[in-house]
């Protein structure tokens, strides 16, 4: 199960070509003999419009797994792993369909 805990979006003042979003969510695996295990994840996206494309930078922070029966062990100070991705979003031109 995935639960979103916090979501923010923003546009820097005076910039109509930038857009940012951030989410903190929890992925829960239940049914283990040790109890529920919950992995907190933060996903930060930065978008920049450039001509007809949108440049994307994504940072995915995976935090230490904690025991679902002991929520005070949740720590979002230091991620265990950080993944960084870059991409480009392009709009493909629509092609008219030809019916026979």
Chimera marker file (.cmm) of the C-alpha trace (Angstrom):
<marker_set name="trace">
<marker id="1" x="0.000" y="0.000" z="0.000" r="1" g="1" b="0" radius="0.5"/>
<marker id="2" x="1.221" y="3.519" z="-0.784" r="1" g="1" b="0" radius="0.5"/>
<marker id="3" x="0.029" y="6.507" z="1.247" r="1" g="1" b="0" radius="0.5"/>
<marker id="4" x="0.848" y="10.117" z="0.392" r="1" g="1" b="0" radius="0.5"/>
<marker id="5" x="1.643" y="12.085" z="3.557" r="1" g="1" b="0" radius="0.5"/>
<marker id="6" x="2.583" y="15.492" z="2.135" r="1" g="1" b="0" radius="0.5"/>
<marker id="7" x="2.384" y="17.153" z="-1.285" r="1" g="1" b="0" radius="0.5"/>
<marker id="8" x="3.572" y="20.624" z="-2.270" r="1" g="1" b="0" radius="0.5"/>
<marker id="9" x="3.742" y="22.464" z="-5.585" r="1" g="1" b="0" radius="0.5"/>
<marker id="10" x="5.184" y="25.819" z="-6.466" r="1" g="1" b="0" radius="0.5"/>
<marker id="11" x="6.236" y="28.284" z="-9.110" r="1" g="1" b="0" radius="0.5"/>
<marker id="12" x="9.149" y="30.613" z="-8.284" r="1" g="1" b="0" radius="0.5"/>
<marker id="13" x="8.048" y="34.248" z="-8.220" r="1" g="1" b="0" radius="0.5"/>
<marker id="14" x="8.537" y="36.003" z="-11.539" r="1" g="1" b="0" radius="0.5"/>
<marker id="15" x="9.291" y="32.787" z="-13.442" r="1" g="1" b="0" radius="0.5"/>
<marker id="16" x="6.627" y="31.309" z="-15.691" r="1" g="1" b="0" radius="0.5"/>
<marker id="17" x="9.035" y="28.730" z="-17.157" r="1" g="1" b="0" radius="0.5"/>
<marker id="18" x="9.662" y="26.825" z="-13.865" r="1" g="1" b="0" radius="0.5"/>
<marker id="19" x="7.451" y="24.493" z="-11.817" r="1" g="1" b="0" radius="0.5"/>
<marker id="20" x="8.360" y="22.375" z="-8.769" r="1" g="1" b="0" radius="0.5"/>
<marker id="21" x="6.581" y="19.596" z="-6.916" r="1" g="1" b="0" radius="0.5"/>
<marker id="22" x="7.409" y="17.484" z="-3.888" r="1" g="1" b="0" radius="0.5"/>
<marker id="23" x="5.728" y="14.460" z="-2.313" r="1" g="1" b="0" radius="0.5"/>
<marker id="24" x="6.449" y="12.430" z="0.778" r="1" g="1" b="0" radius="0.5"/>
<marker id="25" x="4.822" y="9.036" z="0.743" r="1" g="1" b="0" radius="0.5"/>
<marker id="26" x="4.998" y="5.780" z="2.669" r="1" g="1" b="0" radius="0.5"/>
<marker id="27" x="5.177" y="2.332" z="1.113" r="1" g="1" b="0" radius="0.5"/>
<marker id="28" x="3.877" y="-0.282" z="3.502" r="1" g="1" b="0" radius="0.5"/>
<marker id="29" x="4.453" y="-4.026" z="3.333" r="1" g="1" b="0" radius="0.5"/>
<marker id="30" x="2.279" y="-5.952" z="5.763" r="1" g="1" b="0" radius="0.5"/>
<marker id="31" x="1.843" y="-9.573" z="6.643" r="1" g="1" b="0" radius="0.5"/>
<marker id="32" x="5.431" y="-10.236" z="7.703" r="1" g="1" b="0" radius="0.5"/>
<marker id="33" x="6.023" y="-12.296" z="10.839" r="1" g="1" b="0" radius="0.5"/>
<marker id="34" x="7.987" y="-9.274" z="12.108" r="1" g="1" b="0" radius="0.5"/>
<marker id="35" x="5.025" y="-6.887" z="11.638" r="1" g="1" b="0" radius="0.5"/>
<marker id="36" x="4.432" y="-4.115" z="9.123" r="1" g="1" b="0" radius="0.5"/>
<marker id="37" x="7.476" y="-2.554" z="7.470" r="1" g="1" b="0" radius="0.5"/>
<marker id="38" x="7.143" y="0.998" z="6.179" r="1" g="1" b="0" radius="0.5"/>
<marker id="39" x="9.562" y="2.759" z="3.819" r="1" g="1" b="0" radius="0.5"/>
<marker id="40" x="9.320" y="6.564" z="3.659" r="1" g="1" b="0" radius="0.5"/>
<marker id="41" x="10.135" y="8.120" z="0.261" r="1" g="1" b="0" radius="0.5"/>
<marker id="42" x="10.446" y="11.759" z="-0.840" r="1" g="1" b="0" radius="0.5"/>
<marker id="43" x="10.129" y="12.609" z="-4.539" r="1" g="1" b="0" radius="0.5"/>
<marker id="44" x="11.157" y="16.100" z="-5.699" r="1" g="1" b="0" radius="0.5"/>
<marker id="45" x="10.475" y="17.123" z="-9.321" r="1" g="1" b="0" radius="0.5"/>
<marker id="46" x="11.727" y="20.256" z="-11.050" r="1" g="1" b="0" radius="0.5"/>
<marker id="47" x="10.338" y="21.196" z="-14.445" r="1" g="1" b="0" radius="0.5"/>
<marker id="48" x="11.618" y="23.864" z="-16.851" r="1" g="1" b="0" radius="0.5"/>
<marker id="49" x="9.861" y="24.823" z="-20.052" r="1" g="1" b="0" radius="0.5"/>
<marker id="50" x="12.285" y="25.324" z="-22.932" r="1" g="1" b="0" radius="0.5"/>
<marker id="51" x="10.827" y="26.032" z="-26.371" r="1" g="1" b="0" radius="0.5"/>
<marker id="52" x="8.473" y="23.115" z="-27.133" r="1" g="1" b="0" radius="0.5"/>
<marker id="53" x="10.032" y="20.798" z="-24.522" r="1" g="1" b="0" radius="0.5"/>
<marker id="54" x="9.892" y="20.446" z="-20.771" r="1" g="1" b="0" radius="0.5"/>
<marker id="55" x="13.118" y="19.504" z="-18.998" r="1" g="1" b="0" radius="0.5"/>
<marker id="56" x="12.637" y="17.351" z="-15.888" r="1" g="1" b="0" radius="0.5"/>
<marker id="57" x="14.968" y="16.701" z="-12.971" r="1" g="1" b="0" radius="0.5"/>
<marker id="58" x="13.763" y="14.184" z="-10.392" r="1" g="1" b="0" radius="0.5"/>
<marker id="59" x="15.323" y="13.369" z="-7.042" r="1" g="1" b="0" radius="0.5"/>
<marker id="60" x="14.055" y="10.281" z="-5.237" r="1" g="1" b="0" radius="0.5"/>
<marker id="61" x="15.123" y="9.955" z="-1.588" r="1" g="1" b="0" radius="0.5"/>
<marker id="62" x="14.617" y="6.593" z="0.136" r="1" g="1" b="0" radius="0.5"/>
<marker id="63" x="14.710" y="6.779" z="3.937" r="1" g="1" b="0" radius="0.5"/>
<marker id="64" x="15.441" y="3.956" z="6.397" r="1" g="1" b="0" radius="0.5"/>
<marker id="65" x="12.592" y="1.488" z="6.780" r="1" g="1" b="0" radius="0.5"/>
<marker id="66" x="10.836" y="1.623" z="10.117" r="1" g="1" b="0" radius="0.5"/>
<marker id="67" x="8.559" y="-0.598" z="12.136" r="1" g="1" b="0" radius="0.5"/>
<marker id="68" x="4.885" y="0.229" z="11.577" r="1" g="1" b="0" radius="0.5"/>
<marker id="69" x="4.150" y="-0.694" z="15.193" r="1" g="1" b="0" radius="0.5"/>
<marker id="70" x="6.655" y="1.910" z="16.382" r="1" g="1" b="0" radius="0.5"/>
<marker id="71" x="6.004" y="5.203" z="14.469" r="1" g="1" b="0" radius="0.5"/>
<marker id="72" x="8.361" y="7.266" z="16.633" r="1" g="1" b="0" radius="0.5"/>
<marker id="73" x="11.262" y="5.558" z="14.812" r="1" g="1" b="0" radius="0.5"/>
<marker id="74" x="10.373" y="7.485" z="11.617" r="1" g="1" b="0" radius="0.5"/>
<marker id="75" x="13.314" y="9.681" z="10.620" r="1" g="1" b="0" radius="0.5"/>
<marker id="76" x="13.208" y="11.940" z="7.537" r="1" g="1" b="0" radius="0.5"/>
<marker id="77" x="16.502" y="13.692" z="8.300" r="1" g="1" b="0" radius="0.5"/>
<marker id="78" x="18.955" y="11.602" z="6.263" r="1" g="1" b="0" radius="0.5"/>
<marker id="79" x="18.019" y="9.383" z="3.294" r="1" g="1" b="0" radius="0.5"/>
<marker id="80" x="19.665" y="5.967" z="2.907" r="1" g="1" b="0" radius="0.5"/>
<marker id="81" x="19.693" y="6.194" z="-0.886" r="1" g="1" b="0" radius="0.5"/>
<marker id="82" x="19.259" y="9.050" z="-3.372" r="1" g="1" b="0" radius="0.5"/>
<marker id="83" x="18.389" y="8.484" z="-7.025" r="1" g="1" b="0" radius="0.5"/>
<marker id="84" x="18.614" y="11.314" z="-9.557" r="1" g="1" b="0" radius="0.5"/>
<marker id="85" x="16.999" y="11.282" z="-12.987" r="1" g="1" b="0" radius="0.5"/>
<marker id="86" x="16.909" y="13.710" z="-15.890" r="1" g="1" b="0" radius="0.5"/>
<marker id="87" x="14.474" y="13.633" z="-18.764" r="1" g="1" b="0" radius="0.5"/>
<marker id="88" x="12.796" y="15.569" z="-21.529" r="1" g="1" b="0" radius="0.5"/>
<marker id="89" x="9.064" y="15.669" z="-22.199" r="1" g="1" b="0" radius="0.5"/>
<marker id="90" x="8.123" y="16.322" z="-25.815" r="1" g="1" b="0" radius="0.5"/>
<marker id="91" x="4.712" y="16.645" z="-27.325" r="1" g="1" b="0" radius="0.5"/>
<marker id="92" x="4.430" y="14.446" z="-30.373" r="1" g="1" b="0" radius="0.5"/>
<marker id="93" x="2.344" y="15.927" z="-33.186" r="1" g="1" b="0" radius="0.5"/>
<marker id="94" x="-1.032" y="14.319" z="-33.579" r="1" g="1" b="0" radius="0.5"/>
<marker id="95" x="-1.379" y="12.319" z="-36.754" r="1" g="1" b="0" radius="0.5"/>
<marker id="96" x="-4.720" y="12.248" z="-38.483" r="1" g="1" b="0" radius="0.5"/>
<marker id="97" x="-6.143" y="8.768" z="-38.615" r="1" g="1" b="0" radius="0.5"/>
<marker id="98" x="-7.131" y="7.498" z="-42.001" r="1" g="1" b="0" radius="0.5"/>
<marker id="99" x="-10.259" y="5.382" z="-42.131" r="1" g="1" b="0" radius="0.5"/>
<marker id="100" x="-10.825" y="2.927" z="-44.953" r="1" g="1" b="0" radius="0.5"/>
<link id1="1" id2="2" r="1" g="1" b="0" radius="0.2"/>
<link id1="2" id2="3" r="1" g="1" b="0" radius="0.2"/>
<link id1="3" id2="4" r="1" g="1" b="0" radius="0.2"/>
<link id1="4" id2="5" r="1" g="1" b="0" radius="0.2"/>
<link id1="5" id2="6" r="1" g="1" b="0" radius="0.2"/>
<link id1="6" id2="7" r="1" g="1" b="0" radius="0.2"/>
<link id1="7" id2="8" r="1" g="1" b="0" radius="0.2"/>
<link id1="8" id2="9" r="1" g="1" b="0" radius="0.2"/>
<link id1="9" id2="10" r="1" g="1" b="0" radius="0.2"/>
<link id1="10" id2="11" r="1" g="1" b="0" radius="0.2"/>
<link id1="11" id2="12" r="1" g="1" b="0" radius="0.2"/>
<link id1="12" id2="13" r="1" g="1" b="0" radius="0.2"/>
<link id1="13" id2="14" r="1" g="1" b="0" radius="0.2"/>
<link id1="14" id2="15" r="1" g="1" b="0" radius="0.2"/>
<link id1="15" id2="16" r="1" g="1" b="0" radius="0.2"/>
<link id1="16" id2="17" r="1" g="1" b="0" radius="0.2"/>
<link id1="17" id2="18" r="1" g="1" b="0" radius="0.2"/>
<link id1="18" id2="19" r="1" g="1" b="0" radius="0.2"/>
<link id1="19" id2="20" r="1" g="1" b="0" radius="0.2"/>
<link id1="20" id2="21" r="1" g="1" b="0" radius="0.2"/>
<link id1="21" id2="22" r="1" g="1" b="0" radius="0.2"/>
<link id1="22" id2="23" r="1" g="1" b="0" radius="0.2"/>
<link id1="23" id2="24" r="1" g="1" b="0" radius="0.2"/>
<link id1="24" id2="25" r="1" g="1" b="0" radius="0.2"/>
<link id1="25" id2="26" r="1" g="1" b="0" radius="0.2"/>
<link id1="26" id2="27" r="1" g="1" b="0" radius="0.2"/>
<link id1="27" id2="28" r="1" g="1" b="0" radius="0.2"/>
<link id1="28" id2="29" r="1" g="1" b="0" radius="0.2"/>
<link id1="29" id2="30" r="1" g="1" b="0" radius="0.2"/>
<link id1="30" id2="31" r="1" g="1" b="0" radius="0.2"/>
<link id1="31" id2="32" r="1" g="1" b="0" radius="0.2"/>
<link id1="32" id2="33" r="1" g="1" b="0" radius="0.2"/>
<link id1="33" id2="34" r="1" g="1" b="0" radius="0.2"/>
<link id1="34" id2="35" r="1" g="1" b="0" radius="0.2"/>
<link id1="35" id2="36" r="1" g="1" b="0" radius="0.2"/>
<link id1="36" id2="37" r="1" g="1" b="0" radius="0.2"/>
<link id1="37" id2="38" r="1" g="1" b="0" radius="0.2"/>
<link id1="38" id2="39" r="1" g="1" b="0" radius="0.2"/>
<link id1="39" id2="40" r="1" g="1" b="0" radius="0.2"/>
<link id1="40" id2="41" r="1" g="1" b="0" radius="0.2"/>
<link id1="41" id2="42" r="1" g="1" b="0" radius="0.2"/>
<link id1="42" id2="43" r="1" g="1" b="0" radius="0.2"/>
<link id1="43" id2="44" r="1" g="1" b="0" radius="0.2"/>
<link id1="44" id2="45" r="1" g="1" b="0" radius="0.2"/>
<link id1="45" id2="46" r="1" g="1" b="0" radius="0.2"/>
<link id1="46" id2="47" r="1" g="1" b="0" radius="0.2"/>
<link id1="47" id2="48" r="1" g="1" b="0" radius="0.2"/>
<link id1="48" id2="49" r="1" g="1" b="0" radius="0.2"/>
<link id1="49" id2="50" r="1" g="1" b="0" radius="0.2"/>
<link id1="50" id2="51" r="1" g="1" b="0" radius="0.2"/>
<link id1="51" id2="52" r="1" g="1" b="0" radius="0.2"/>
<link id1="52" id2="53" r="1" g="1" b="0" radius="0.2"/>
<link id1="53" id2="54" r="1" g="1" b="0" radius="0.2"/>
<link id1="54" id2="55" r="1" g="1" b="0" radius="0.2"/>
<link id1="55" id2="56" r="1" g="1" b="0" radius="0.2"/>
<link id1="56" id2="57" r="1" g="1" b="0" radius="0.2"/>
<link id1="57" id2="58" r="1" g="1" b="0" radius="0.2"/>
<link id1="58" id2="59" r="1" g="1" b="0" radius="0.2"/>
<link id1="59" id2="60" r="1" g="1" b="0" radius="0.2"/>
<link id1="60" id2="61" r="1" g="1" b="0" radius="0.2"/>
<link id1="61" id2="62" r="1" g="1" b="0" radius="0.2"/>
<link id1="62" id2="63" r="1" g="1" b="0" radius="0.2"/>
<link id1="63" id2="64" r="1" g="1" b="0" radius="0.2"/>
<link id1="64" id2="65" r="1" g="1" b="0" radius="0.2"/>
<link id1="65" id2="66" r="1" g="1" b="0" radius="0.2"/>
<link id1="66" id2="67" r="1" g="1" b="0" radius="0.2"/>
<link id1="67" id2="68" r="1" g="1" b="0" radius="0.2"/>
<link id1="68" id2="69" r="1" g="1" b="0" radius="0.2"/>
<link id1="69" id2="70" r="1" g="1" b="0" radius="0.2"/>
<link id1="70" id2="71" r="1" g="1" b="0" radius="0.2"/>
<link id1="71" id2="72" r="1" g="1" b="0" radius="0.2"/>
<link id1="72" id2="73" r="1" g="1" b="0" radius="0.2"/>
<link id1="73" id2="74" r="1" g="1" b="0" radius="0.2"/>
<link id1="74" id2="75" r="1" g="1" b="0" radius="0.2"/>
<link id1="75" id2="76" r="1" g="1" b="0" radius="0.2"/>
<link id1="76" id2="77" r="1" g="1" b="0" radius="0.2"/>
<link id1="77" id2="78" r="1" g="1" b="0" radius="0.2"/>
<link id1="78" id2="79" r="1" g="1" b="0" radius="0.2"/>
<link id1="79" id2="80" r="1" g="1" b="0" radius="0.2"/>
<link id1="80" id2="81" r="1" g="1" b="0" radius="0.2"/>
<link id1="81" id2="82" r="1" g="1" b="0" radius="0.2"/>
<link id1="82" id2="83" r="1" g="1" b="0" radius="0.2"/>
<link id1="83" id2="84" r="1" g="1" b="0" radius="0.2"/>
<link id1="84" id2="85" r="1" g="1" b="0" radius="0.2"/>
<link id1="85" id2="86" r="1" g="1" b="0" radius="0.2"/>
<link id1="86" id2="87" r="1" g="1" b="0" radius="0.2"/>
<link id1="87" id2="88" r="1" g="1" b="0" radius="0.2"/>
<link id1="88" id2="89" r="1" g="1" b="0" radius="0.2"/>
<link id1="89" id2="90" r="1" g="1" b="0" radius="0.2"/>
<link id1="90" id2="91" r="1" g="1" b="0" radius="0.2"/>
<link id1="91" id2="92" r="1" g="1" b="0" radius="0.2"/>
<link id1="92" id2="93" r="1" g="1" b="0" radius="0.2"/>
<link id1="93" id2="94" r="1" g="1" b="0" radius="0.2"/>
<link id1="94" id2="95" r="1" g="1" b="0" radius="0.2"/>
<link id1="95" id2="96" r="1" g="1" b="0" radius="0.2"/>
<link id1="96" id2="97" r="1" g="1" b="0" radius="0.2"/>
<link id1="97" id2="98" r="1" g="1" b="0" radius="0.2"/>
<link id1="98" id2="99" r="1" g="1" b="0" radius="0.2"/>
<link id1="99" id2="100" r="1" g="1" b="0" radius="0.2"/>
</marker_set>
